[in-house]
Amino acid sequence: MWAAVAALLPLSRYGAPTPRWDVLAALGAALLCGLGWVAATWRAPRFVPAPPEDRPADDAARLPARLPHPPLVSLARGLAGALAGYALVSALLLAWQPDGRQARTLAALQDAGATVSTGTITAVTSQEESNVGVSGQKFGSYWYASFTAELSDGTRLPVDRGIVAGVPSGWREVEVLHVPGRPELGGWVDDSTDITAYVRTWRPPFTAGPWFLTAFAVAASLAHLGRRSGRFGPHRVLAEDAAAGRVKAFRVDTLTAVRNEHTTVGSRAGTTQVVVHRSLRASGERGKLELHVPDADIPALAAEFGASGGWLMWANRWRLVRESRFVPCFFVAPDGRVFRCTAYPKDLARLREREVASERSTDPSVTVRDWAGLCGTSPAVRLLLVVLHTAVAACALPALTGTASHLTGYLPLAAAGVAAAVTGYLVTRPAATDDLPVWERRRSRDRRVRRAEA
């Protein structure tokens, strides 16, 4: 997504006449990265319905004493977003740099150790109004102007095509970038941004935007730590009990994907609505319970582990778990793969009362690995996303080459909005798994609906 946004950054330069080859090269690099992402994930696991394999069930409880740590998915997403934003702000500083003759002047000032001083416009030789309005002002726009600026010590500096907020007029104060004692280098004025950003050729952009991104990264890290202490914290209780050698365990013979269509009363009088509830049912010799996992993983887990079964383990001190609604569990397959799930405390208490679940010992020599999981998007969708954002970047080519008109100048803005909406839909769209034969379908009716139909 940052490639499409980076394509819009040169528009803030108010129609520079020459192409921005640096930004074009950055867009090309972003395209290569996107295609590399598609190629690297082309064979990412996708759920393909297939008949379950009949594997021999392992009745011996080989429970691990060391459990794998939870994946850093939420933290990785937050940090990736912060880094992408940091790259955007860096590209923003790059795109705002002038080009052509102004770029050479600015480079000479920066190499000689530029500083910022307040000067006064004394004589305007040329001026040209841009089509970009000054933020916060109802009337007025930025102007390109060539003029002479006089500093407080009497030094006169020529400014070639500087950017001035409002009509440039005599005796108006502006912030001038210059080198003390080197008036032959001239000066530079840019009211559209903080001119102190031009003091050096490049620096980490720790202005308001990057500080916000840094705060976002810190918040994402804290949220992940809170997620570990909240949702994954109870897993630590299980990890401690497993390391101590004693856990609760229940032998699971089959895992079944259950899809229940429950008809209940609607929001208006005389209407009904169907609520679909999906769950993963673990069945044993003398009991069963409902496991809670993401809906997209239910059919895949039932197909992967449904026939072979395994062992469901939870903390021996599960009543000490701070979460009252769910108790975290681990499902251990005979081949050593595990996945995380949760269960209702009442279901675990019922298994304990029936003496179906028992206290088992763990084995330090048993090694387990996380279930690989599934990729949420197909290769075609990933390639479509790259093509979509490449098209958005192509819409900005007129602006990058200095040939943008009124229509082509706003086209990237509209295309970026459409691309963002389409990307959000394609990435978050749940996989269509309801029609797969792996589901055990059920139908139920609310008591009030049955009474009304009687």
Secondary structure, DSSP 8 states (H G I E B T S, - for coil): -HHHHHHHGGGGG---SS--HHHHHHHHHHHHHHHHHHHHTTT----------------S---BSS------HHHHHHHHHHHHHHHHHHHHHHHHS--THHHHHHHHHHHT--EEEEEEEEEEEEEEEEEEE-TT-SS-EEEEEEEEEEETTS-EEEEEEEEEES---TT-EEEEEE-TT-GGG-BB-BTTS-GGGGSSS-----SHHHHHHHHHHHHHHHHHHHHHHHTSHHHHHHHHHHHHTEEEEEEE-EEEEEEEEEEEE-SSTT-EEEEEEEEEEEE-SS-EEEEE--GGGHHHHHHHHTTT-EEEEE-TTGGG-S-SS-EEEEEE-TTSEEEEEEE-HHHHHHHHHTT-SEEEE-BTT---EE-----SS-HHHHHHHHHHHHHHHHHTHHHHTT---HHHHHHHHHHHHHHHHHHHHHHH-----TTSTTEEEEEEE-HHHHHHH-
